[in-house]
Amino acid sequence: MLKSTVQFNVEENYLYVKLAGPWTAESALESLKYIKIEADKHSKLHILLDLTELMKPETEMVRYYTGEYIADVFKTSYRLSAYAQAFKINGFTETVAVNRNANFRIFTDETLARDWLLLNEIG
């Protein structure tokens, strides 16, 4: 079975994370916990997720659980933005996460995702 991979790059104002491989409920929870550990290790409350190499989930329930996990793992002090190809995005994960008070948005463009992430952060 394929396993998801997570790569990190610590930027000045945020943690860049590239996810690749299958998107399952299990891999989402495992990856999000790992990302939080890295963010905390580097004192980063802003996280940019590159999802361009992450596969589409097989079911809508995976999107639902991922939204719950984002809200549960990253409390309100964290700000996360993600970007992926338009065909992978339907807004469900974002809606579930935001409805549970997560500070999370997804975009189809890396620049827009980074700009939203850093809004009000850079003087």
Legacy VTK file of the C-alpha trace (Angstrom):
# vtk DataFile Version 3.0
C-alpha trace
ASCII
DATASET POLYDATA
POINTS 123 float
0.000 0.000 0.000
1.247 3.482 -0.867
2.031 5.772 2.028
1.759 9.531 2.164
4.955 11.560 2.431
5.492 14.871 4.210
8.364 17.281 3.508
9.106 20.474 5.411
10.843 23.742 4.714
11.078 26.322 7.499
10.526 29.788 6.062
10.932 33.073 7.939
7.204 33.583 8.643
5.703 30.132 8.130
6.255 26.409 7.810
6.002 25.109 4.227
4.704 21.540 3.993
4.524 19.400 0.851
2.237 16.383 1.059
2.270 13.607 -1.543
0.700 10.209 -2.032
-2.698 8.812 -1.086
-5.199 10.855 0.915
-6.930 8.603 3.428
-8.462 9.402 6.799
-5.591 7.579 8.498
-2.859 9.324 6.489
-4.499 12.716 7.068
-4.535 12.317 10.855
-0.991 10.924 10.934
0.314 13.716 8.681
-1.460 16.501 10.579
-0.075 15.319 13.906
3.420 15.188 12.395
2.998 18.683 10.910
1.938 20.079 14.301
5.016 18.569 15.955
7.258 20.240 13.352
5.411 23.556 13.595
5.761 23.568 17.364
9.428 22.566 17.163
10.126 25.617 14.970
7.647 27.938 16.763
5.548 28.414 13.609
1.840 29.187 13.923
1.448 29.752 10.162
1.497 26.685 7.916
1.363 26.543 4.116
0.266 23.162 2.741
1.242 22.207 -0.816
-1.284 19.523 -1.813
-0.454 19.429 -5.529
1.008 15.915 -5.269
-1.613 14.559 -2.879
-4.116 12.223 -4.530
-7.856 12.897 -4.454
-9.597 11.037 -1.623
-11.705 8.026 -2.530
-14.744 9.214 -0.570
-16.295 12.397 0.771
-16.012 10.974 4.292
-12.224 11.280 4.004
-12.688 15.001 3.330
-15.046 15.251 6.309
-12.670 13.496 8.712
-9.762 15.590 7.455
-11.688 18.779 8.267
-12.404 17.466 11.758
-8.747 16.533 12.240
-7.550 19.978 11.121
-9.825 21.642 13.682
-8.873 19.191 16.421
-5.099 19.198 15.869
-4.695 22.912 15.072
-6.551 25.019 17.583
-7.411 28.657 16.899
-3.879 29.982 17.472
-2.727 28.291 14.230
-3.399 29.603 10.726
-3.254 27.140 7.833
-3.649 27.649 4.126
-3.406 25.057 1.404
-3.305 24.958 -2.361
-4.095 22.256 -4.888
-5.406 21.823 -8.399
-9.034 22.911 -8.840
-10.244 19.394 -9.674
-9.190 18.232 -6.186
-11.060 20.987 -4.322
-14.747 20.997 -3.487
-14.681 23.064 -0.284
-15.985 20.306 1.999
-12.815 19.866 4.091
-12.492 23.627 4.480
-16.133 24.011 5.523
-15.904 21.229 8.097
-12.686 22.665 9.568
-13.901 26.283 9.641
-17.242 25.257 11.181
-15.181 23.815 14.031
-13.238 27.083 14.494
-10.120 26.214 12.515
-8.362 29.106 10.806
-8.006 27.325 7.444
-8.495 28.154 3.747
-7.733 26.336 0.507
-6.811 27.914 -2.816
-5.893 26.886 -6.349
-2.903 29.235 -6.401
0.223 29.162 -4.228
0.602 32.949 -4.177
-2.989 33.489 -3.043
-2.592 30.814 -0.371
0.625 32.403 0.926
-0.838 35.929 0.815
-3.894 34.862 2.834
-1.694 32.960 5.286
0.491 35.974 5.963
-2.254 38.612 5.893
-1.611 41.124 8.696
1.663 39.408 9.587
4.194 41.239 7.442
4.460 44.943 8.023
LINES 1 124
123 0 1 2 3 4 5 6 7 8 9 10 11 12 13 14 15 16 17 18 19 20 21 22 23 24 25 26 27 28 29 30 31 32 33 34 35 36 37 38 39 40 41 42 43 44 45 46 47 48 49 50 51 52 53 54 55 56 57 58 59 60 61 62 63 64 65 66 67 68 69 70 71 72 73 74 75 76 77 78 79 80 81 82 83 84 85 86 87 88 89 90 91 92 93 94 95 96 97 98 99 100 101 102 103 104 105 106 107 108 109 110 111 112 113 114 115 116 117 118 119 120 121 122
